[in-house]
Amino acid sequence: MKCLPDPDLMWFNDEERIQPSEKYVIEGERGFQRLTIECLGIRDQGTWRCIAVNSYGQAMTTCQLTVLGKLFLDAALQSFLRTFCESCGSLEMPPLSVLV
């Protein structure tokens, strides 16, 4: 989300407010953030929301996250995928779905 004046952003998984941690990495400035979920697991599935609040009101975006299985990538493969995505002009790795 991007709006002016810069909003305060809050992240939620279902009704649980997400705080920055080793698992939930929130990066960016006050008005522009990205949430990265480390070691994605079945407990992370659900309805994710980002709520932006400023003096003009609030806005919200949602998405449904479904975890199909566990995917373990070693550090070298993660680095390769990140470099590949950056060379293609993408700022984020593409979604990966694996059934196990």
C-alpha positions as CSV (number, residue, x, y, z in Angstrom):
1,M,0.0,0.0,0.0
2,K,1.1,3.6,-0.6
3,C,-0.7,6.6,0.6
4,L,-0.1,10.1,2.0
5,P,0.3,11.1,4.7
6,D,2.3,8.0,5.5
7,P,0.1,5.5,7.3
8,D,0.8,3.2,10.3
9,L,0.7,-0.3,9.0
10,M,-0.6,-3.3,10.9
11,W,-0.4,-7.0,9.7
12,F,-2.8,-9.7,10.8
13,N,-3.1,-13.5,10.2
14,D,-6.8,-14.1,10.7
15,E,-7.4,-12.1,13.9
16,E,-3.8,-12.4,15.3
17,R,-1.8,-9.2,15.0
18,I,1.7,-9.9,13.7
19,Q,4.7,-8.4,15.3
20,P,8.2,-8.3,13.8
21,S,10.2,-11.4,14.8
22,E,12.7,-13.9,13.3
23,K,9.7,-15.6,11.7
24,Y,7.8,-12.5,10.5
25,V,10.2,-10.0,9.0
26,I,8.7,-6.7,8.3
27,E,10.9,-4.5,6.1
28,G,10.6,-1.0,4.7
29,E,9.6,2.5,5.7
30,R,6.6,3.6,7.6
31,G,4.5,4.1,4.4
32,F,5.8,1.1,2.4
33,Q,6.4,-2.3,3.9
34,R,6.9,-5.9,2.9
35,L,6.2,-8.9,5.1
36,T,8.4,-12.0,4.7
37,I,7.4,-15.2,6.4
38,E,10.4,-17.3,7.2
39,C,10.0,-21.1,7.5
40,L,6.5,-21.1,6.1
41,G,4.3,-23.7,7.8
42,I,0.8,-24.9,8.0
43,R,0.1,-22.5,10.9
44,D,0.7,-19.6,8.6
45,Q,-2.2,-20.4,6.4
46,G,-5.3,-18.3,6.7
47,T,-6.6,-14.8,5.8
48,W,-3.8,-12.3,5.8
49,R,-4.6,-8.6,6.1
50,C,-2.6,-5.4,6.0
51,I,-4.4,-2.3,7.5
52,A,-3.1,1.2,6.8
53,V,-4.3,4.0,9.1
54,N,-3.6,7.7,8.7
55,S,-5.4,11.0,9.5
56,Y,-7.8,10.5,6.5
57,G,-9.0,7.0,7.6
58,Q,-8.0,3.5,6.9
59,A,-7.5,1.1,4.0
60,M,-7.1,-2.7,4.0
61,T,-5.9,-5.3,1.6
62,T,-6.3,-9.1,2.2
63,C,-5.1,-12.3,0.7
64,Q,-5.8,-16.0,1.4
65,L,-2.7,-18.1,2.0
66,T,-3.0,-21.8,1.6
67,V,0.0,-24.0,2.5
68,L,0.1,-27.1,0.3
69,G,3.1,-28.7,1.9
70,K,6.6,-28.1,3.3
71,L,9.3,-26.8,1.1
72,F,12.9,-26.8,2.4
73,L,15.4,-24.9,0.2
74,D,19.1,-24.9,1.1
75,A,20.8,-21.5,1.3
76,A,22.5,-21.9,-2.1
77,L,19.2,-22.5,-3.9
78,Q,17.5,-19.6,-2.0
79,S,20.4,-17.3,-3.1
80,F,20.1,-18.5,-6.7
81,L,16.4,-17.9,-6.8
82,R,16.7,-14.5,-5.3
83,T,19.4,-13.5,-7.8
84,F,17.4,-14.9,-10.7
85,C,14.3,-12.9,-9.7
86,E,16.3,-9.7,-9.3
87,S,17.9,-10.2,-12.7
88,C,14.4,-10.5,-14.2
89,G,13.4,-7.2,-12.7
90,S,11.2,-8.8,-10.0
91,L,11.6,-7.6,-6.4
92,E,10.1,-10.8,-5.0
93,M,10.6,-14.5,-5.5
94,P,7.7,-16.1,-7.4
95,P,5.3,-18.2,-5.3
96,L,6.3,-21.8,-5.0
97,S,3.8,-24.6,-4.5
98,V,4.9,-28.1,-3.6
99,L,2.7,-31.0,-2.7
100,V,4.2,-33.5,-0.3
